[in-house]
Amino acid sequence: MSFRILGVDPGLTRCGLGLVEAGRGRSLRLVDVGVARTRADEDPALRLAHIADELEAWIRRLEPDAVAVERVFAQHNVRTVTGTAQVAGLAMVAATRAGVPVALHTPSEVKAAVTGNGRAEKAQVQEMVRRILDLDERPQPADAADALALAITHAWRSHAVGQVHAGAPGERQTAAQQAWARAEAAARSGGRAAPRLGARPAGRG
């Protein structure tokens, strides 16, 4: 049994995308990573449409159980933060339309989760992502590593991912979330055997 998390590091020129598969406990495996790119000289509407298409394609192809998006915060460069916020919104809409729960994590939260330092430099984040996922090389560019760091953060911060998305009134957990929560609860209960988990969803290989 596993749980797939797609991390999205929003940006209009480069949007980092990284999906990890989390097993019971803190075990993580890289599934795919990449960057959706647009040119600065293109029409902004066309750039957003391209990013939206990429986001929808990743969700459709990889079938994540959750999408973790960087929470946008104010910066000195207004143009940069505007584009970032627009792409973050696209990610949230794409996930919601696909019926996938969305979580937001701040940059400092992500840095603290993967490096232990909320002010870590990008090179530190890249190196820790490499170690956590047991990769031969650091993910490049930094946007790709940041996307993976978001996915890792969501997996580790939630621990039992179903708990993160189970609180809203009327909100239902997916089968994967329910199975994950049962397994993690059993693991924390002092070693009692975990309940039998359901089969993996079709189309995952």
Order of alpha helices (4+ residues) and beta strands (2+ residues): beta-beta-beta-alpha-beta-alpha-beta-alpha-alpha-alpha-alpha-alpha
